[in-house]
């Protein structure tokens, strides 16, 4: 019974973690993000939270690739 409870707690703690993503830009920059960047159709920009917790935006045309780390 204790092993089942321990396994359930471990599984729940892992699902709460957000993934880190890397945005590769067309000019060669690598930007680290907390969580998956979200594309805003109205502004045609990706919105994300950087590694210091600040909200950032980048134009979709400047993004070459988004990779999950």
N, C-alpha and C positions, 0 to 999 in steps of 0.2 A: 504494500500500500504506500509506503514512504517513497519507494522508487517511482511510482506513478505520479505522485504529487510533485516530486522533484523534477521529473521529466516535463510535466505540464508547466511548472514555473519557468523552466529554461526555455520552453517553446514560446511562452507568452513574452518573455523578456526580449527574445530575439526579434519578434514581430514588431516591437515598438521602436526599433532602431531605424533611423533613416539612413539611406545609402549616400555615399559620397560620389559625386559625378565630376568629371573633368570636361570642360568645354574647350575644344581646340578652335581657335579663330583663324580667319583667312590670312591674318598677318603674322601667324606663328605663336601667338600667346597661348598659354595653358592656364585656364581659370578653374580653381577648385571650388566646388559648391557643396552645401549641405542640403541634401534632398534633390530630387529630379527637377530640372528647370521646366517651367510651364510656358508654353507659347500663347501669347495674347493675340488673337486674331485682329482685334481692333487697332492695335498699335504696330503689329507685325514685329514684335520684339519678344525675346525670351526673358522671363522674370525668374530670379533665383535669389537664394540667400547665400552670401559668400561665407568663407570659413570663419570670419569674425562676427557673423550674425547680422550683417547689414543687408538690406534689400537692394538688389542691383538689377539692371536691365541691359540687354545687349541686342542690337538689331539682328534679325534673323539672317540677313544678307552677310553679316560678319561671322556667322557660325559655320565652321567647316564640318565639325563632328562633335557629338556628345557621347561620352563613354562612361559606363558605370565602373567605378573603381572597386 
